[in-house]
Amino acid sequence: MERTPDDLKSLDPEEINEMEELRIDELNKAGIDEGDVLDKANKDLNTWQSYFNENIVRGKDDMNFVLRDQWTAVERSEFTRLFKPAMTFNKLYDATKKIVGEQRKNKPDLIVRSLTGKATQEQINLRADLVRTISYQSQNDLVYQTAFKSALMMGYGAFQVCLDYEAPKSFNRIIRYDIVTDPTMCSWDPTATKPHKGDGNWCSRRYIFTRDEFFATYPYVVNPISFVDPYMLLDFQWQTRDTICICDQFKKEWFPLIIYKLSNGEVVTDYEWEKREKKFEDNREFVKDNIIGEIIAREIPTIVDRRQTQDYKIMHYRMIRDMIIDFSEWPSRQLPIPFVDGDSYYVEGRQYTKSFIHEARDAQKSLNYARSEQMAELKNRRREQWIATPDNIIGYEQQWRNPELQMGALMAKPDPKTGQMPIKSPAWEISQGLFVAAQSSTQDLREILGFSENEQMQGRDISGKARRERKMEGSMSSYVFFDNLNQAIEQGGRIVNDLLPYVIGEDERHMMVSRKNGQSEAVVLNQKMGEKVVNEVNGGEYDVEIDTGPSFAVQKDTALEFLAQTIQAFPQAFPLIADLWAANLDVQFMPLIKERLKNLVPPDILAKEEGKEPPPKQPNPEQMMMQMQMEEKKAEIQNKMQKLQLDAERLKLEHAELLLKAQQIQSDTQLNIYDHELNLEKARVTHGLDHKNSEQNFNAQIAKILADIHRDEMKAEKSKNTP
């Protein structure tokens, strides 16, 4: 029978017991002593509170001064006793907001580099795109802004890199940046020395869960007790009723290690070498007494060096006061909660942090005092407007009761003794010393915050270089805070790079990645194309470097000055840089101006920047007109050439016809001569034949006659001889 959502709200006792037994079995299999882990976690937290408590208290006081109230209870009661207003003219918050806005605009770009040089550029680009995609999906602008604001106001901040799932019903893991709104809920190893504290041995963070959310996530925990510290009972009593506090601790667990250097250049641990050695022995046994065995034996590496070293793994424990409710091995060699330092210094091994506004608090209080005294003088000033005697207003007492409300003239009489009329009192003047004190306090604020030249020289210079120098000087006052934030951002990039192979895995996975040009593209990670794997996120050794420059305002001024000089020197280049020029303007309609001027930029340049195919070039009207004229002239020339060619062909044809006629006439003449000669020859032959025939006939007739004569003579002779 299928269970409904209402049935899932509560579990049977047997199911709860099974889950609890499974939790204990998992702890035993991992060799984790629950009591020891909880005890060490409490000791670590107490160590941090003892080490960093002064900074926490001072940071809370600074943030309260900037955001909530700049007067103490004693000061307010004293002003109330003296009937003076306690005025607040907060100039620190405005300066802080401007620096935070500067950071929000000056977006960092993380560059991925290969430490060993074995990774291809495609692999490096893929990792950079994935880091950029994770940053975009996690809204890192807001994450960094929150941490930076805490560093400016409190002296330190933090953010966290988390592992999560794409959806509640998905097994695909994702990397997510998490905002830390209250850095006092985080703790780090006091022995860490780097600004981001990534070199420490542990870090932790306490979360607040509602009871419903907690029981839905951990239904096998029947009676949870919040993981609290002494300071929480004092400051967060409201959280102990309908909410539960849990603690996530990430701790490096160190262990000794022996490593071997092999003859083929590899470095392996003793455990890895034992596995390889066993495999080598199996191979030798399988091909012993064989030529192949000799070849394999020669290829087996040998140990050339040995060294004792150490290594660690990071364990993630999720705890309440008396129970480890979840644990796992953190799949990265980096602690996931970077510390965002403000401005720190060390004395006798102890770190002291300082907010951006800490040194300006006294100047701000001095300004509040001076302006409050001004307001007190205005509030408590004398109200009389006229100096007169009772005899001056006899009969006109009603008009002089409220002279400022009197319409028209005020009636009065001369004093009978002095003859004087009422005299108008001069306006009440506030002490000029209070104005000098307020102005001096304002100047002190500017100097302490580092913006004295930025304000004092305003309007005196007009050159772009001078303006840029002023802004550069103002930015240098907060340079340490920007630099510490950038180091924390770099550390966040290292954590993400370590987690990428674990999150992506070895199976094919479809993802949308953000390219450097701002375009999104669908890719298939670990795509198998035959025997080749494309877009593979391999392990390797990588590092992350942040690409930053001067402050955003300084960069914009530099860009505008360069673009202005370029346009002045070469006005024809304006269409090529029109959108870039508009993008650096600090005006309200900058996006609209940029989009409209973008139409002036050649389409092929825009297509190249966006990674698209360049469109076919469209000539301008003048070029089209010139081209049409050239086409017409070309067509006219071609027509004339065709006409000349036709005329030449016609002349050739006429010449050929004349030659043909001449040849025909000559042929006819020769034919007639031949016929005549043929007739003559025929006649001659015919005549010769006739003559010959006549001669032959004549000779035949002569022969016949002679034959007849001879026959007759023979007959006569014969008859003579016959008796």
Phi, psi and omega in degrees: 000132183285139181272140179271165177302327178294325179292331183282350181292334180225149180247153176292154177303325179295319179295321178296318179296320178298316179297320180293318177296321178297320178299315181293321178297319179296320177296318180294319179297323180279356180069034183260126174270106187300314181297320180294318180297316180296318180296316180293324179296318178294320179295319178299317181295317179295323177298315179297316181298320179292321183286320192250006188299321180300319179293322180295314180296314180294322179295318177297320180295319178295316180294321177296324180293321183282320191259329191248292187212133180258010178239139174279166180297322179295317180295319180295318180294324178294319178294323179294321180298325182267008180057042178244141178282137175269092184272148178235120177243077190286106175259350180286322182294322179296316178297321179294317179299321181294320179292321177296319177296324177297317179294322182295325180281325183274079186285131179282154177239121182273128181251126180267134179231149176269129181283327183266344182079008182270342182283144177281164179295328178296318178294320179295316179296321179297316179296319178298320178295320179293319177298318179295321179294315179297321179296318180292315182292332181271002183052058185296336177304315180288324179297310181294322181297317180296315179295320181292321178297319177297320179296323180289320187268330184250337184107345176198158177213190182194161167211169186227145173256121186243161169254137181212181176250153181301323181207162179302333181249036180233150175257000178281121180275152176225161175255135184222136171276136182242137179284137172250099183284333181232097182292346177291348176273003179249155179221152180223166177290122181297341181281352180292141183243337181288154183301328180268356178060025176287348179270003178285175182263349178197162171207158181209163178211139180255133181248154174250119177252142166288156183297321179297316179295321180295313182290333175288330181274321182232073185291343182276355177268107189280309183238078183287143175238127186300143173277100185238165175237169183303329182286333181291323179298333181275319190258338188230050180296329181294341182278349187269001182267290183256013180229164180230133179260127175242161183236129172257120178241134176245117188230134176281126177251110186274150177209150179289155185209140175249130180240151180239142171258125184265165182293339178270008177094352180285156174238122183230158176277168180296325179293316178295324180292323177298318179294317180293319181297321178295320178293322178296319180295321178297320179294319179296319182294326184286328185240028181291158182056043184213149178298322179298322179299321178295321179295316180295320180298323179291331182275348180289125181287159178237162180280128179247344179202157183218142182211140175271127181218197180216159179210173181212161168232152182257122178259140178251118178245129172251122192227152160250192189297321188237019186203142169268108185274345177195151177205156178193165174271124182289121188280043177210156177266009180244138174292138193273003182240091178291138175273128179258104184282150173268267176223102188250158170213160184242136175228119181053041176080002180252136182272136176235121180262158181218134178281169181292330187259002188301312184287346182265003183295317181295319178296322178294319178293323177298319177297317179298319178298311183297315181289327177293321177296323175299313180295326178295320177295321176295320182289319186258015181295159178290142187262348184296142181246339183226151173247118185210166176256161178302327180292337180293331189243018177298127181090346181237027184301324182294323179291324185273359177294318175225081187294335182287344179263358184284129177269132179087218185266150173266120182277137179206164179237151175294146177293129184296336182270314185259343183073009182273144173269165176303141183250133179289128180285141177292159179297145180289129181255134177278146182301127180293336178298329178292322177294320178296319179295318179295318179295320178295321178295320178297318178295322177298319178301314181298317182291319181293320180283348176090016183243025183295311181293325180300322181271317187294323183269006183300126175089351182273340181232152184237351183285148179295325180295319180294318178298319181295321179295322178296316181291326177296319179295319178295324180290330182296336180294334179250016184297319182299321181293318177296318183295318178294323176296318180297324177294323176293322178295319175302316180297321175299321177295323177296320179298314180298318180297323178294325185277343186302309180301324180291319183286317183287319181074203182247353180275159176294140182212129180272131180216155171260124181245151179260120179280169183294332180279005178093354180275148176259143183216138178277129179229158176248112179280144181056039181287126182267118178239087186071236178269356183261143178247122183257147180058047180271131177262087182277173181294274178064179178238118184231159174225164183238136177234138181265138181256107180229164178220205176297176180298159184299319181296318179295318178298319180294318178297318178297317180295316180297319179296317179296316181295321179296317178296321179296315181293322179293321181282329184217081185302332181294345181277355183302316178300335181284336185233019184299315182290326178292322178296316180292327182294339182261009178273137176263070179232165186293319185263029182304314180299321180292317179298318181298316181294323181287318178289342179295336178292341178279339183287135178305135183300328181293327177292316178297319180296321179294319179292327180271001178075026180254169176288137180293137179287160177297139183291135178252116180290156179282166184304320180297316178296321178296319179295314178298320180295320178297317178298318178296321178296319178297313178298320179296318178294320179297316179297320179296321178297315179297318179296321177295320179296314178299321180295321178295318178298318179296319178296321179295316178298319178299321180293317178297318178299320179294322179296318179297317177299321180294318178296316179298318179295324181292317179297314180298321179294318179296318180297313180296325179293319179296317179298319180295319179296319180296314179295325179293319179295319179297314180296320179297317179295320180294317179295318181296318179294321179293321178295318180296319180295319180292318178298318180297320181291318179295320178297321181293317180293323179295319180294321178296317181294322179295319179297317180293323179294319178296322180294316182294323179294318180295323181291323179293318176301321182292318181297318181295319181290337181286323183277350180272128182283000000 
